[in-house]
Amino acid sequence: MIKVIIERRIMPGLEDEYEHAAREAMRVSLGVRGFVSGETLVQQGHSDRRLMITKWRDLRAWKEWHASEARATAMQNILPLLTEDETVRIYEAGY
């Protein structure tokens, strides 16, 4: 299992639009092979900052989703709402 941590900053005033687009992207990912779970957190005191923590069966499953047409389509609705590129970090269990 791996966890993918995605950090995003949203343009002020577009938080509701972002929430709608992000929920749709999460809905699409629910049917993806290898997706295990996901959650979104809002930084306390900063409504423009989001942290998504997703869990995947393995790196291959994540890479397939990341490169998929379905994710690209979902991101078309998210990217215009961000103030900067999202940051993606991939973690695995320590040994």
Backbone as a ProteinNet text record, in pm:
[ID]
protein_1_A
[PRIMARY]
MIKVIIERRIMPGLEDEYEHAAREAMRVSLGVRGFVSGETLVQQGHSDRRLMITKWRDLRAWKEWHASEARATAMQNILPLLTEDETVRIYEAGY
[TERTIARY]
84.1	0	88.1	38.2	104	0.8	49.4	-36.7	16.2	-75.4	-41.6	-99	-10.1	-48.5	-46.1	-159.1	-171.6	-207.8	-127.8	-153.8	-199.2	-305.5	-357.6	-390.2	-371.8	-412.6	-516.2	-626.4	-741.2	-747.8	-788.4	-806.4	-914.3	-888.2	-985.4	-1121	-1224.7	-1360.7	-1411.4	-1323.1	-1364.5	-1369.2	-1371.5	-1371	-1490.9	-1609.7	-1728.9	-1720	-1674	-1655.7	-1554.7	-1446.4	-1343.7	-1402.2	-1478	-1535.7	-1620.4	-1698.1	-1781.7	-1694.2	-1593.4	-1504.7	-1424.8	-1378.5	-1299.8	-1385.5	-1509.8	-1600.8	-1624.8	-1639.7	-1660.3	-1537.2	-1418.3	-1294.7	-1283.3	-1319	-1313.8	-1415.4	-1533.2	-1636.4	-1584.5	-1516.9	-1462.2	-1354.2	-1270.4	-1160.3	-1210.1	-1329.7	-1382.5	-1393.9	-1416.2	-1430.6	-1300.7	-1190.5	-1062	-1000.5	-954	-889.7	-763.2	-750.9	-634.6	-655.4	-763.7	-794.4	-853.6	-800.1	-847.8	-934	-882.9	-959.4	-900.1	-973.8	-924.4	-997.3	-929.7	-991.7	-932.2	-1010.4	-965.6	-971.9	-865.2	-857.8	-840.6	-899.4	-884.6	-793.7	-689.8	-598.5	-673	-661.7	-729.5	-683.6	-781.1	-750.8	-713.3	-710.8	-674.6	-769.1	-884.4	-984.6	-941.4	-830.9	-782.9	-684.1	-652.1	-551.5	-614.7	-587.9	-642	-529.7	-550.1	-458.8	-542.4	-509.1	-579.1	-485.7	-539.6	-463.2	-537.1	-474.2	-536.5	-450.7	-516.4	-447.7	-470.6	-360.5	-364.1	-301.6	-347	-294.8	-145.5	-100.2	42.8	71.6	199.2	241.6	188.2	182.6	132.5	-12.5	-95.4	-236	-244.6	-164.5	-164.2	-119	-10	42.4	-58.9	-131	-234.2	-343.6	-386.5	-488.8	-434.9	-315.1	-256.5	-245.1	-217.5	-201.3	-330.6	-439.2	-563.4	-637.4	-715.9	-801.5	-908.1	-957	-1059.1	-1005.5	-881.5	-823.6	-797.5	-749.1	-723.8	-852.2	-961.5	-1090	-1132.9	-1119.1	-1155.7	-1068.2	-941.1	-848.5	-877.1	-942.3	-979.1	-1071.4	-1147.8	-1238.5	-1171.2	-1060	-991	-878.6	-798.1	-679.2	-706.6	-812.9	-836.8	-869.2	-899.5	-937.3	-818	-701.7	-583.4	-495.2	-424.4	-333.1	-194.1	-165.4	-35.3	-52	49.3	43.9	29.2	-46.5	-58.3	75.7	96.6	215.6	172.9	241.8	209.6	331.6	307	412.3	358.9	445.7	407.1	486.1	412.7	473.3	439.3	532.8	509.2	544	504.1	530.7	680.5	722.9	865.5	902.9	1027.8	1073.3	1157.2
-118.6	0	124.2	226.8	357.2	463.1	576.8	692.1	805.3	873.4	988.2	1111.5	1206.2	1330.2	1441.2	1507.4	1614.2	1742.9	1845.8	1976.2	2071.9	2146.2	2244	2374.6	2485.1	2618	2671.5	2713.9	2757.1	2909.5	2962.4	3107.6	3151.9	3259.3	3309.4	3333.1	3288.9	3306.8	3193.9	3102	2991.8	2857	2862.6	2740.3	2650	2706.9	2626.3	2558.7	2633.9	2575.9	2461.8	2484.7	2382	2256.8	2274	2159	2074.1	2140.3	2067.7	1988.8	2053.7	1987.8	1875.1	1896.9	1794.7	1674.4	1697.4	1585.1	1501.5	1568.5	1495.7	1412.7	1469.1	1395	1274.4	1291.6	1180.3	1074	1116.1	1020.9	934.2	996.3	923.3	825.9	867.2	781	660.2	668.6	556.7	428.9	441.4	324.4	276.3	339.9	306.6	186	92.2	-25.7	16	-29.6	1.9	115.3	192.1	298.9	234.5	270.3	211.8	310.3	431.2	530.1	669.2	768.7	905.3	996.8	1103.4	1205.3	1340.2	1443.6	1579.6	1657.6	1731.3	1812.7	1959.5	2048.6	2192.9	2241.2	2317.1	2366.8	2464.1	2441.9	2525.7	2671	2759.5	2901.7	2944.9	2851	2881.8	2804.9	2860.4	2790	2769.4	2830.9	2815.4	2699.4	2630.2	2523.1	2387.8	2294.9	2160	2057.3	1952.1	1838.9	1715.1	1645.2	1521.3	1405.3	1307.5	1188.1	1070.8	1009.4	895.2	771.9	659.7	532.1	445.4	387.8	308.2	170.9	73.7	-63.2	-66.5	6.6	10.9	130.4	153.8	268.4	259.8	140.9	123	172	137.9	181	333.5	397.4	544	602.6	550.5	604.6	590.5	479.1	460.9	565.9	589.6	691	830.2	860	992.6	1025.7	924.6	944.4	923.8	891.6	854.6	975.2	946.4	1047.4	1094.2	1003.6	1039	1143.2	1126	1225.2	1356.4	1348	1469.5	1550	1481.7	1549.1	1614.1	1540.6	1595.3	1716	1709.2	1817.9	1943.1	1929.9	2048	2139.8	2082.3	2162.2	2213.8	2152.7	2189.8	2290.3	2266.3	2348.9	2498.8	2542.3	2687.6	2751.8	2671	2723.1	2734.6	2687.8	2685.3	2807	2848.7	2961.5	2917.5	2788.8	2733.3	2585.1	2525.3	2382.1	2302.5	2193.7	2107.3	2038.1	2002	1927.9	1785.7	1689	1547.8	1478.7	1410.1	1331.7	1191.1	1092.4	953.1	891.3	823.5	761.9	613.6	537.4	396	366.5	252	216	210.3	260.9	255	114.1	85.6	-49.6	-50
0	0	0	-66.5	-64.1	-29	18	39.2	-46.1	-111.3	-195.3	-127.6	-98.6	-32.8	-137.5	-154.7	-253.5	-180	-201.4	-141.5	-250.8	-220.7	-316.4	-245.6	-318.7	-271.3	-368.3	-313	-392.7	-395.8	-510	-520.9	-421.8	-348.8	-251.6	-316.8	-248.1	-296.5	-383.8	-422.6	-510.2	-436.3	-303.7	-224.7	-253.5	-266.6	-293.9	-430.8	-529.6	-662.8	-658.1	-584.9	-571.1	-505.7	-398.5	-327.7	-422.4	-504.6	-601.1	-699.6	-755.5	-852.9	-787.2	-665	-595.5	-559	-519.2	-489.4	-614.9	-727.2	-852.8	-887.6	-869.9	-896.7	-804.2	-677.8	-582.5	-620.9	-664.6	-706.7	-821.4	-916.3	-1030.5	-983.9	-890.9	-845.7	-767.2	-709.8	-631.8	-714.3	-841.9	-927.5	-989.6	-956.7	-1018.2	-947.8	-1026.9	-971.3	-895.3	-773.2	-692.6	-594.2	-610.5	-515.4	-390.7	-273.8	-148.4	-70.4	-49.2	26.5	6.3	53	42.7	137.3	177.1	259.7	223.8	248.6	222.6	352.7	379.3	499.7	460.2	540.8	523.2	634.8	598.7	701	791.9	920.2	1017	1002.6	987.9	974	833.6	738.5	599.6	506.2	479.2	399.1	254.2	214.3	76.8	62	168.2	162.8	189.5	97.9	109.4	107.4	182.4	184.8	157.7	52	19.1	51	119.8	152.9	90	-8.1	-74.4	-53.2	-46.1	-25	-148.8	-198.9	-320.3	-295.7	-369.9	-357.4	-380.7	-482.9	-513.7	-603.8	-628.1	-707.8	-850.4	-903.7	-1040.6	-1053.7	-956.5	-959.6	-957.7	-872	-866.9	-999.4	-1054.7	-1180.4	-1293.4	-1296	-1398.7	-1383.3	-1260.2	-1236.1	-1269.7	-1225.6	-1247.5	-1396.5	-1478.6	-1623.1	-1701.1	-1632.9	-1701.6	-1759.8	-1861	-1922.1	-1822.8	-1737.8	-1638.8	-1540.9	-1493.7	-1402.3	-1476.2	-1598	-1676	-1692.4	-1718.1	-1733.6	-1602.4	-1491.2	-1360.7	-1326.7	-1360	-1328.3	-1409.8	-1524.9	-1604.1	-1524.8	-1432.8	-1350.1	-1223.1	-1184.2	-1061.1	-1086.5	-1187.5	-1211.3	-1220.9	-1289.4	-1297.7	-1163.1	-1062.7	-931.5	-836.9	-879.9	-794.3	-818.1	-713.7	-725.7	-770.8	-761.3	-800.4	-830.9	-888.9	-918	-789.2	-796.1	-679.4	-652.4	-527.8	-487.6	-457	-515.8	-495.1	-434.3	-323.4	-258.9	-236	-256.3	-243.3	-128.4	-38.9	78.6	82.3	139.1	163.4	309.1	357.4	496	520.5	635.6	672	714.6	707.9	741.3	864.3
[MASK]
+++++++++++++++++++++++++++++++++++++++++++++++++++++++++++++++++++++++++++++++++++++++++++++++

